[in-house]
Amino acid sequence: MNRPSSRLPPQYRQLQRRLARLGYVSQGSVLERAPSQQGSRYIWTRKVKAKTITVALSQQQYRWLRRAVKNQRRLGSIVQRMQVLSRRILFSEIVGVHRRKKLGNKALGVN
């Protein structure tokens, strides 16, 4: 049985380093309303069991959560790229079942 090399490719290691530097993460969205609008000026919303939950925030909480939400989006992007690299390595270096046609990028989820 073939095994992928134990050394991770440089692109993968770079993505790991980016993950390590991310900081706090949070799901949802943060919004700063105009002072003339009703309600709290700073709000955080997220989905919980198909329902939208809204929380009023202070300005400091808003700034902190804004960075955490941005980091959450970066996290998703980095993890997706790591998954694509992992699948490319898996299907190129490990012997699989015999196929009549080569698997396409769509089937591998690497487009």
MMTF fields as JSON, N, C-alpha, C and O atoms, coordinates in Angstrom:
{
  "mmtfVersion": "1.0.0",
  "mmtfProducer": "UNKNOWN",
  "numBonds": 443,
  "numAtoms": 444,
  "numGroups": 111,
  "numChains": 1,
  "numModels": 1,
  "chainsPerModel": [1],
  "groupsPerChain": [111],
  "chainIdList": ["A"],
  "bondAtomList": [4, 2, 8, 6, 12, 10, 16, 14, 20, 18, 24, 22, 28, 26, 32, 30, 36, 34, 40, 38, 44, 42, 48, 46, 52, 50, 56, 54, 60, 58, 64, 62, 68, 66, 72, 70, 76, 74, 80, 78, 84, 82, 88, 86, 92, 90, 96, 94, 100, 98, 104, 102, 108, 106, 112, 110, 116, 114, 120, 118, 124, 122, 128, 126, 132, 130, 136, 134, 140, 138, 144, 142, 148, 146, 152, 150, 156, 154, 160, 158, 164, 162, 168, 166, 172, 170, 176, 174, 180, 178, 184, 182, 188, 186, 192, 190, 196, 194, 200, 198, 204, 202, 208, 206, 212, 210, 216, 214, 220, 218, 224, 222, 228, 226, 232, 230, 236, 234, 240, 238, 244, 242, 248, 246, 252, 250, 256, 254, 260, 258, 264, 262, 268, 266, 272, 270, 276, 274, 280, 278, 284, 282, 288, 286, 292, 290, 296, 294, 300, 298, 304, 302, 308, 306, 312, 310, 316, 314, 320, 318, 324, 322, 328, 326, 332, 330, 336, 334, 340, 338, 344, 342, 348, 346, 352, 350, 356, 354, 360, 358, 364, 362, 368, 366, 372, 370, 376, 374, 380, 378, 384, 382, 388, 386, 392, 390, 396, 394, 400, 398, 404, 402, 408, 406, 412, 410, 416, 414, 420, 418, 424, 422, 428, 426, 432, 430, 436, 434, 440, 438],
  "bondOrderList": [1, 1, 1, 1, 1, 1, 1, 1, 1, 1, 1, 1, 1, 1, 1, 1, 1, 1, 1, 1, 1, 1, 1, 1, 1, 1, 1, 1, 1, 1, 1, 1, 1, 1, 1, 1, 1, 1, 1, 1, 1, 1, 1, 1, 1, 1, 1, 1, 1, 1, 1, 1, 1, 1, 1, 1, 1, 1, 1, 1, 1, 1, 1, 1, 1, 1, 1, 1, 1, 1, 1, 1, 1, 1, 1, 1, 1, 1, 1, 1, 1, 1, 1, 1, 1, 1, 1, 1, 1, 1, 1, 1, 1, 1, 1, 1, 1, 1, 1, 1, 1, 1, 1, 1, 1, 1, 1, 1, 1, 1],
  "groupList": [{"groupName": "MET", "atomNameList": ["N", "CA", "C", "O"], "elementList": ["N", "C", "C", "O"], "formalChargeList": [0, 0, 0, 0], "bondAtomList": [1, 0, 2, 1, 3, 2], "bondOrderList": [1, 1, 2], "singleLetterCode": "M", "chemCompType": "L-PEPTIDE LINKING"}, {"groupName": "ASN", "atomNameList": ["N", "CA", "C", "O"], "elementList": ["N", "C", "C", "O"], "formalChargeList": [0, 0, 0, 0], "bondAtomList": [1, 0, 2, 1, 3, 2], "bondOrderList": [1, 1, 2], "singleLetterCode": "N", "chemCompType": "L-PEPTIDE LINKING"}, {"groupName": "ARG", "atomNameList": ["N", "CA", "C", "O"], "elementList": ["N", "C", "C", "O"], "formalChargeList": [0, 0, 0, 0], "bondAtomList": [1, 0, 2, 1, 3, 2], "bondOrderList": [1, 1, 2], "singleLetterCode": "R", "chemCompType": "L-PEPTIDE LINKING"}, {"groupName": "PRO", "atomNameList": ["N", "CA", "C", "O"], "elementList": ["N", "C", "C", "O"], "formalChargeList": [0, 0, 0, 0], "bondAtomList": [1, 0, 2, 1, 3, 2], "bondOrderList": [1, 1, 2], "singleLetterCode": "P", "chemCompType": "L-PEPTIDE LINKING"}, {"groupName": "SER", "atomNameList": ["N", "CA", "C", "O"], "elementList": ["N", "C", "C", "O"], "formalChargeList": [0, 0, 0, 0], "bondAtomList": [1, 0, 2, 1, 3, 2], "bondOrderList": [1, 1, 2], "singleLetterCode": "S", "chemCompType": "L-PEPTIDE LINKING"}, {"groupName": "LEU", "atomNameList": ["N", "CA", "C", "O"], "elementList": ["N", "C", "C", "O"], "formalChargeList": [0, 0, 0, 0], "bondAtomList": [1, 0, 2, 1, 3, 2], "bondOrderList": [1, 1, 2], "singleLetterCode": "L", "chemCompType": "L-PEPTIDE LINKING"}, {"groupName": "GLN", "atomNameList": ["N", "CA", "C", "O"], "elementList": ["N", "C", "C", "O"], "formalChargeList": [0, 0, 0, 0], "bondAtomList": [1, 0, 2, 1, 3, 2], "bondOrderList": [1, 1, 2], "singleLetterCode": "Q", "chemCompType": "L-PEPTIDE LINKING"}, {"groupName": "TYR", "atomNameList": ["N", "CA", "C", "O"], "elementList": ["N", "C", "C", "O"], "formalChargeList": [0, 0, 0, 0], "bondAtomList": [1, 0, 2, 1, 3, 2], "bondOrderList": [1, 1, 2], "singleLetterCode": "Y", "chemCompType": "L-PEPTIDE LINKING"}, {"groupName": "ALA", "atomNameList": ["N", "CA", "C", "O"], "elementList": ["N", "C", "C", "O"], "formalChargeList": [0, 0, 0, 0], "bondAtomList": [1, 0, 2, 1, 3, 2], "bondOrderList": [1, 1, 2], "singleLetterCode": "A", "chemCompType": "L-PEPTIDE LINKING"}, {"groupName": "GLY", "atomNameList": ["N", "CA", "C", "O"], "elementList": ["N", "C", "C", "O"], "formalChargeList": [0, 0, 0, 0], "bondAtomList": [1, 0, 2, 1, 3, 2], "bondOrderList": [1, 1, 2], "singleLetterCode": "G", "chemCompType": "PEPTIDE LINKING"}, {"groupName": "VAL", "atomNameList": ["N", "CA", "C", "O"], "elementList": ["N", "C", "C", "O"], "formalChargeList": [0, 0, 0, 0], "bondAtomList": [1, 0, 2, 1, 3, 2], "bondOrderList": [1, 1, 2], "singleLetterCode": "V", "chemCompType": "L-PEPTIDE LINKING"}, {"groupName": "GLU", "atomNameList": ["N", "CA", "C", "O"], "elementList": ["N", "C", "C", "O"], "formalChargeList": [0, 0, 0, 0], "bondAtomList": [1, 0, 2, 1, 3, 2], "bondOrderList": [1, 1, 2], "singleLetterCode": "E", "chemCompType": "L-PEPTIDE LINKING"}, {"groupName": "ILE", "atomNameList": ["N", "CA", "C", "O"], "elementList": ["N", "C", "C", "O"], "formalChargeList": [0, 0, 0, 0], "bondAtomList": [1, 0, 2, 1, 3, 2], "bondOrderList": [1, 1, 2], "singleLetterCode": "I", "chemCompType": "L-PEPTIDE LINKING"}, {"groupName": "TRP", "atomNameList": ["N", "CA", "C", "O"], "elementList": ["N", "C", "C", "O"], "formalChargeList": [0, 0, 0, 0], "bondAtomList": [1, 0, 2, 1, 3, 2], "bondOrderList": [1, 1, 2], "singleLetterCode": "W", "chemCompType": "L-PEPTIDE LINKING"}, {"groupName": "THR", "atomNameList": ["N", "CA", "C", "O"], "elementList": ["N", "C", "C", "O"], "formalChargeList": [0, 0, 0, 0], "bondAtomList": [1, 0, 2, 1, 3, 2], "bondOrderList": [1, 1, 2], "singleLetterCode": "T", "chemCompType": "L-PEPTIDE LINKING"}, {"groupName": "LYS", "atomNameList": ["N", "CA", "C", "O"], "elementList": ["N", "C", "C", "O"], "formalChargeList": [0, 0, 0, 0], "bondAtomList": [1, 0, 2, 1, 3, 2], "bondOrderList": [1, 1, 2], "singleLetterCode": "K", "chemCompType": "L-PEPTIDE LINKING"}, {"groupName": "PHE", "atomNameList": ["N", "CA", "C", "O"], "elementList": ["N", "C", "C", "O"], "formalChargeList": [0, 0, 0, 0], "bondAtomList": [1, 0, 2, 1, 3, 2], "bondOrderList": [1, 1, 2], "singleLetterCode": "F", "chemCompType": "L-PEPTIDE LINKING"}, {"groupName": "HIS", "atomNameList": ["N", "CA", "C", "O"], "elementList": ["N", "C", "C", "O"], "formalChargeList": [0, 0, 0, 0], "bondAtomList": [1, 0, 2, 1, 3, 2], "bondOrderList": [1, 1, 2], "singleLetterCode": "H", "chemCompType": "L-PEPTIDE LINKING"}],
  "groupTypeList": [0, 1, 2, 3, 4, 4, 2, 5, 3, 3, 6, 7, 2, 6, 5, 6, 2, 2, 5, 8, 2, 5, 9, 7, 10, 4, 6, 9, 4, 10, 5, 11, 2, 8, 3, 4, 6, 6, 9, 4, 2, 7, 12, 13, 14, 2, 15, 10, 15, 8, 15, 14, 12, 14, 10, 8, 5, 4, 6, 6, 6, 7, 2, 13, 5, 2, 2, 8, 10, 15, 1, 6, 2, 2, 5, 9, 4, 12, 10, 6, 2, 0, 6, 10, 5, 4, 2, 2, 12, 5, 16, 4, 11, 12, 10, 9, 10, 17, 2, 2, 15, 15, 5, 9, 1, 15, 8, 5, 9, 10, 1],
  "groupIdList": [1, 2, 3, 4, 5, 6, 7, 8, 9, 10, 11, 12, 13, 14, 15, 16, 17, 18, 19, 20, 21, 22, 23, 24, 25, 26, 27, 28, 29, 30, 31, 32, 33, 34, 35, 36, 37, 38, 39, 40, 41, 42, 43, 44, 45, 46, 47, 48, 49, 50, 51, 52, 53, 54, 55, 56, 57, 58, 59, 60, 61, 62, 63, 64, 65, 66, 67, 68, 69, 70, 71, 72, 73, 74, 75, 76, 77, 78, 79, 80, 81, 82, 83, 84, 85, 86, 87, 88, 89, 90, 91, 92, 93, 94, 95, 96, 97, 98, 99, 100, 101, 102, 103, 104, 105, 106, 107, 108, 109, 110, 111],
  "secStructList": [7, 7, 7, 7, 7, 1, 1, 7, 7, 2, 2, 2, 2, 2, 2, 2, 2, 2, 2, 2, 6, 7, 7, 7, 7, 7, 7, 1, 3, 3, 3, 3, 7, 7, 6, 6, 1, 1, 1, 7, 1, 3, 3, 3, 3, 3, 3, 3, 6, 6, 3, 3, 3, 3, 3, 3, 3, 7, 2, 2, 2, 2, 2, 2, 2, 2, 2, 2, 2, 2, 2, 2, 2, 2, 2, 2, 2, 2, 2, 2, 2, 2, 2, 2, 2, 2, 2, 2, 2, 2, 2, 2, 2, 1, 7, 7, 7, 7, 7, 1, 1, 7, 7, 7, 2, 2, 2, 2, 6, 7, 7],
  "xCoordList": [0.838, 0.0, 0.889, 1.826, 0.594, 1.339, 0.856, -0.315, 1.753, 1.414, 1.917, 2.958, 1.189, 1.723, 2.987, 3.159, 3.854, 5.097, 4.759, 3.785, 5.567, 5.295, 5.546, 5.041, 6.319, 6.561, 5.379, 4.947, 4.867, 3.757, 4.297, 5.395, 3.541, 3.994, 4.124, 3.426, 4.998, 5.2, 3.912, 3.712, 3.033, 1.782, 0.931, 0.314, 0.898, 0.1, 0.668, -0.078, 1.988, 2.618, 2.359, 2.159, 2.363, 2.081, 0.646, 0.409, -0.294, -1.679, -1.794, -2.562, -1.042, -1.031, -0.534, -1.089, 0.515, 1.042, 0.01, -0.129, -0.712, -1.758, -2.857, -3.387, -3.205, -4.21, -3.744, -4.517, -2.477, -1.937, -1.955, -1.983, -1.939, -1.898, -3.276, -3.37, -4.332, -5.661, -6.185, -6.648, -6.134, -6.748, -8.165, -8.53, -8.963, -10.328, -11.204, -10.997, -12.198, -13.132, -14.562, -14.803, -15.495, -16.906, -17.764, -17.463, -18.829, -19.784, -20.707, -20.781, -21.406, -22.391, -21.93, -20.947, -22.675, -22.381, -22.501, -23.29, -21.711, -21.826, -22.205, -21.824, -22.956, -23.465, -23.424, -23.752, -23.021, -23.071, -24.159, -24.056, -25.2, -26.306, -26.014, -25.204, -26.688, -26.585, -27.188, -28.143, -26.644, -27.164, -28.652, -29.333, -29.156, -30.561, -31.525, -32.732, -31.011, -31.876, -32.282, -31.566, -33.459, -33.933, -33.132, -32.543, -33.119, -32.459, -30.991, -30.49, -30.33, -28.917, -28.095, -28.415, -27.067, -26.203, -25.362, -25.124, -24.912, -24.049, -24.786, -25.286, -24.845, -25.544, -24.75, -23.963, -24.99, -24.399, -25.555, -26.415, -25.578, -26.618, -25.976, -24.866, -26.704, -26.263, -27.476, -28.516, -27.332, -28.409, -28.204, -27.1, -29.284, -29.283, -30.547, -31.658, -30.376, -31.5, -32.505, -33.702, -32.006, -32.816, -33.509, -34.391, -33.134, -33.692, -32.559, -31.45, -32.847, -31.853, -31.885, -32.935, -30.721, -30.563, -29.822, -28.798, -30.344, -29.722, -29.343, -30.132, -28.118, -27.6, -27.075, -26.321, -27.473, -26.956, -25.535, -25.229, -24.675, -23.272, -22.845, -23.429, -21.818, -21.148, -20.197, -19.967, -19.657, -18.716, -17.475, -16.975, -16.971, -15.798, -16.107, -15.293, -17.281, -17.67, -17.807, -17.398, -18.379, -18.534, -17.178, -17.011, -16.218, -14.887, -14.227, -13.632, -14.335, -13.742, -14.399, -13.711, -15.736, -16.46, -16.261, -16.252, -16.104, -15.867, -14.592, -14.566, -13.543, -12.293, -12.492, -11.984, -13.232, -13.462, -14.266, -13.985, -15.253, -16.056, -15.198, -15.299, -14.36, -13.45, -12.499, -12.224, -11.998, -11.122, -11.859, -11.266, -13.148, -13.951, -14.015, -13.92, -14.175, -14.226, -12.866, -12.791, -11.809, -10.463, -10.252, -9.69, -10.705, -10.594, -11.258, -10.667, -12.469, -13.174, -12.423, -12.36, -11.854, -11.105, -9.84, -9.53, -9.125, -7.888, -8.192, -7.513, -9.208, -9.561, -9.99, -9.634, -10.738, -11.157, -9.943, -9.901, -8.956, -7.746, -6.951, -6.36, -6.931, -6.249, -6.947, -6.284, -8.269, -9.017, -8.72, -8.54, -8.666, -8.37, -6.98, -6.805, -5.986, -4.628, -4.597, -3.933, -5.324, -5.361, -5.931, -5.392, -7.016, -7.618, -6.702, -6.602, -6.037, -5.105, -4.01, -3.665, -3.472, -2.423, -2.979, -2.36, -4.148, -4.768, -4.941, -4.551, -5.518, -5.83, -4.642, -4.708, -3.567, -2.396, -1.341, -0.562, -1.295, -0.22, -0.644, 0.213, -1.932, -2.386, -3.133, -4.022, -2.763, -3.397, -4.856, -5.18, -5.731, -7.162, -7.733, -7.003, -9.033, -9.697, -9.427, -9.168, -9.488, -9.281, -10.512, -11.642, -10.288, -11.378, -11.178, -10.05, -12.281, -12.185, -11.834, -11.081, -12.397, -12.113, -11.469, -11.797, -10.568, -9.912, -10.944, -11.821, -10.831, -11.727, -11.46, -10.309, -12.51, -12.375, -12.284, -12.538, -11.92, -11.807, -13.118, -13.111, -14.248, -15.545, -15.781, -16.211, -15.503, -15.697, -14.802, -15.182, -13.595, -12.653, -12.882, -12.318, -13.701, -13.959, -12.757, -12.485, -12.017, -10.801, -10.845, -9.8, -12.046, -12.073, -11.886, -11.879],
  "yCoordList": [-1.175, 0.0, 1.246, 1.348, 2.169, 3.424, 4.339, 4.323, 5.11, 6.104, 7.455, 7.54, 8.51, 9.816, 10.066, 9.532, 10.874, 11.161, 11.758, 12.499, 11.43, 11.921, 13.422, 14.084, 13.94, 15.391, 16.092, 15.739, 17.083, 17.852, 18.812, 19.346, 19.037, 19.984, 21.391, 21.728, 22.203, 23.558, 24.382, 25.16, 24.223, 25.01, 24.638, 25.504, 23.352, 22.884, 23.413, 23.853, 23.365, 23.89, 25.382, 25.871, 26.105, 27.545, 27.793, 28.707, 26.982, 27.114, 26.791, 27.436, 25.808, 25.488, 26.679, 26.993, 27.335, 28.512, 29.631, 30.323, 29.806, 30.838, 30.524, 31.432, 29.251, 28.859, 29.198, 29.689, 28.932, 29.161, 30.638, 30.966, 31.529, 32.972, 33.624, 34.835, 32.872, 33.465, 34.276, 35.398, 33.772, 34.47, 33.981, 32.887, 34.788, 34.399, 34.31, 35.03, 33.409, 33.249, 33.248, 32.858, 33.687, 33.674, 33.622, 34.264, 32.857, 32.816, 34.018, 34.684, 34.288, 35.346, 36.567, 36.536, 37.64, 38.925, 40.029, 39.938, 41.061, 42.237, 43.431, 43.518, 44.337, 45.468, 46.717, 46.686, 47.809, 49.116, 49.914, 50.213, 50.26, 51.032, 52.524, 52.975, 53.259, 54.712, 55.206, 54.611, 56.286, 56.795, 57.161, 57.14, 57.491, 57.883, 56.694, 56.88, 55.487, 54.304, 53.889, 54.135, 53.248, 52.765, 51.545, 50.845, 51.305, 50.118, 50.373, 51.491, 49.314, 49.413, 49.784, 49.388, 50.526, 50.943, 49.777, 49.668, 48.9, 47.782, 46.477, 46.267, 45.603, 44.336, 43.179, 43.346, 42.01, 40.761, 39.809, 39.626, 39.202, 38.231, 36.914, 36.879, 35.83, 34.505, 33.595, 33.895, 32.475, 31.486, 30.412, 29.894, 30.085, 28.994, 28.178, 28.666, 26.938, 26.052, 26.749, 26.779, 27.304, 27.943, 29.229, 29.731, 29.757, 31.026, 32.036, 31.691, 33.282, 34.347, 34.912, 35.309, 34.941, 35.496, 36.823, 36.896, 37.862, 39.186, 39.621, 39.501, 40.13, 40.556, 41.976, 42.291, 42.831, 44.199, 44.17, 43.379, 45.053, 45.091, 46.492, 47.479, 46.565, 47.847, 48.078, 47.175, 49.269, 49.557, 48.669, 48.197, 48.435, 47.579, 46.133, 45.476, 45.644, 44.29, 44.182, 43.185, 45.203, 45.228, 45.114, 44.308, 45.917, 45.883, 44.507, 43.98, 43.942, 42.636, 41.567, 40.776, 41.54, 40.528, 40.707, 39.726, 41.934, 42.174, 41.464, 40.854, 41.538, 40.823, 39.311, 38.576, 38.851, 37.413, 36.837, 35.729, 37.578, 37.128, 37.104, 36.185, 38.115, 38.14, 36.947, 36.326, 36.625, 35.464, 34.161, 33.233, 34.083, 32.897, 32.679, 31.545, 33.745, 33.627, 33.194, 32.378, 33.744, 33.309, 31.836, 31.094, 31.418, 30.022, 29.109, 28.112, 29.438, 28.631, 28.539, 27.473, 29.65, 29.68, 28.821, 28.065, 28.94, 28.175, 26.686, 25.887, 26.306, 24.892, 24.324, 23.192, 25.078, 24.595, 24.337, 23.33, 25.235, 25.04, 23.836, 23.119, 23.606, 22.432, 21.155, 20.163, 21.167, 19.997, 19.69, 18.527, 20.711, 20.513, 19.907, 18.949, 20.466, 19.913, 18.46, 17.613, 18.184, 16.816, 15.842, 14.752, 16.232, 15.341, 15.155, 14.055, 16.218, 16.086, 15.075, 14.229, 15.166, 14.24, 12.819, 11.869, 12.679, 11.366, 10.662, 9.504, 11.348, 10.69, 10.611, 9.907, 11.32, 11.211, 10.261, 9.7, 10.066, 9.281, 7.951, 7.11, 7.729, 6.477, 5.671, 6.187, 4.414, 3.544, 3.354, 3.067, 3.522, 3.366, 2.28, 1.446, 2.297, 1.308, 1.628, 2.778, 0.613, 0.796, 1.492, 1.055, 2.56, 3.306, 3.31, 3.361, 3.255, 3.351, 4.767, 4.982, 5.738, 7.144, 7.801, 7.489, 8.696, 9.448, 10.333, 10.902, 10.447, 11.33, 12.781, 13.207, 13.515, 14.921, 15.806, 15.367, 17.051, 18.014, 18.176, 18.332, 18.144, 18.312, 17.169, 17.407, 15.929, 14.779, 14.85, 14.423, 15.401, 15.514, 16.759, 16.892, 17.666, 18.915, 19.818, 20.453, 19.886, 20.7, 21.833, 22.365, 22.205, 23.292, 24.604, 25.643],
  "zCoordList": [0.0, 0.0, 0.0, 0.792, -0.873, -0.906, 0.211, 0.589, 0.71, 1.732, 1.264, 0.613, 1.587, 1.244, 2.049, 3.144, 1.498, 2.223, 3.579, 3.718, 4.578, 5.934, 6.043, 6.95, 5.121, 5.124, 4.482, 3.385, 5.18, 4.61, 3.559, 3.716, 2.493, 1.472, 2.059, 3.016, 1.5, 2.026, 2.068, 3.001, 1.066, 1.07, 2.276, 2.895, 2.609, 3.734, 5.055, 5.929, 5.186, 6.411, 6.561, 7.673, 5.447, 5.491, 5.987, 6.776, 5.524, 5.982, 7.475, 8.188, 7.948, 9.383, 10.204, 11.258, 9.709, 10.417, 10.454, 11.462, 9.354, 9.324, 10.326, 10.967, 10.469, 11.465, 12.872, 13.695, 13.136, 14.482, 14.866, 16.052, 13.883, 14.159, 14.179, 14.381, 13.977, 13.782, 14.952, 14.747, 16.131, 17.26, 17.497, 17.066, 18.179, 18.527, 17.291, 16.315, 17.344, 16.236, 16.782, 17.924, 15.951, 16.328, 15.08, 14.074, 15.158, 14.058, 14.147, 15.179, 13.061, 13.05, 12.277, 11.537, 12.475, 11.835, 12.873, 13.814, 12.688, 13.543, 12.67, 11.502, 13.262, 12.503, 13.356, 14.542, 12.747, 13.407, 12.718, 11.529, 13.456, 12.899, 12.989, 13.798, 12.148, 12.196, 13.51, 14.011, 14.074, 15.352, 15.285, 16.31, 14.115, 13.989, 13.984, 14.135, 13.813, 13.78, 15.186, 16.157, 15.277, 16.572, 17.009, 16.185, 18.3, 18.833, 19.136, 19.017, 19.527, 19.874, 18.649, 17.528, 18.869, 17.765, 17.248, 16.045, 18.157, 17.782, 18.072, 19.177, 17.065, 17.267, 16.661, 15.729, 17.228, 16.744, 16.487, 17.348, 15.306, 14.988, 14.583, 14.052, 14.848, 14.438, 14.395, 14.983, 13.69, 13.592, 14.646, 14.819, 15.35, 16.314, 16.048, 16.252, 15.591, 15.273, 14.354, 14.638, 13.259, 12.213, 12.678, 11.982, 13.813, 14.29, 14.421, 14.829, 14.075, 14.193, 15.607, 16.111, 16.232, 17.574, 17.418, 16.738, 18.047, 17.985, 19.391, 20.328, 19.524, 20.828, 20.709, 19.789, 21.638, 21.677, 22.255, 23.147, 21.723, 22.14, 22.517, 22.069, 23.346, 23.572, 22.396, 21.592, 22.303, 21.21, 21.31, 20.289, 22.526, 22.699, 22.304, 21.656, 22.695, 22.31, 20.794, 20.199, 20.176, 18.718, 18.022, 17.106, 18.457, 17.835, 18.001, 17.061, 19.188, 19.452, 18.594, 17.948, 18.583, 17.819, 16.312, 15.568, 15.866, 14.431, 13.982, 12.913, 14.788, 14.469, 14.536, 13.689, 15.544, 15.709, 14.535, 14.079, 14.053, 12.908, 11.645, 10.832, 11.491, 10.337, 10.394, 9.368, 11.581, 11.754, 11.445, 10.895, 11.796, 11.497, 9.985, 9.515, 9.238, 7.78, 7.225, 6.306, 7.786, 7.371, 7.689, 6.884, 8.867, 9.276, 8.252, 7.834, 7.848, 6.861, 5.551, 4.938, 5.121, 3.867, 3.959, 3.039, 5.058, 5.247, 5.311, 4.667, 6.085, 6.224, 4.875, 4.545, 4.101, 2.786, 1.892, 1.185, 1.918, 1.118, 1.603, 0.796, 2.925, 3.467, 3.017, 2.714, 2.969, 2.516, 1.055, 0.692, 0.221, -1.202, -1.367, -2.12, -0.66, -0.728, -0.253, -0.852, 0.83, 1.366, 0.344, 0.153, -0.309, -1.315, -2.512, -3.054, -2.927, -4.054, -3.717, -4.542, -2.513, -2.091, -1.993, -2.473, -1.37, -1.212, -2.554, -2.701, -3.526, -4.792, -5.746, -6.754, -5.444, -6.316, -5.76, -6.531, -4.436, -3.837, -3.239, -2.967, -3.027, -2.413, -3.474, -4.151, -3.606, -4.587, -4.201, -3.048, -5.193, -4.955, -5.835, -6.37, -5.979, -6.823, -8.283, -8.637, -9.124, -10.559, -11.146, -10.928, -11.877, -12.506, -14.013, -14.504, -14.734, -16.188, -16.608, -17.558, -15.879, -16.184, -14.965, -13.82, -15.237, -14.159, -13.466, -14.116, -12.13, -11.39, -11.784, -11.875, -12.011, -12.364, -11.138, -10.016, -11.365, -10.255, -9.512, -8.291, -10.214, -9.553, -8.565, -7.436, -8.983, -8.102, -6.873, -5.783, -7.071, -5.954, -5.116, -4.03, -5.61, -4.879, -4.841, -3.822, -5.96, -5.979, -7.021, -7.394, -7.493, -8.472, -7.798, -8.459]
}
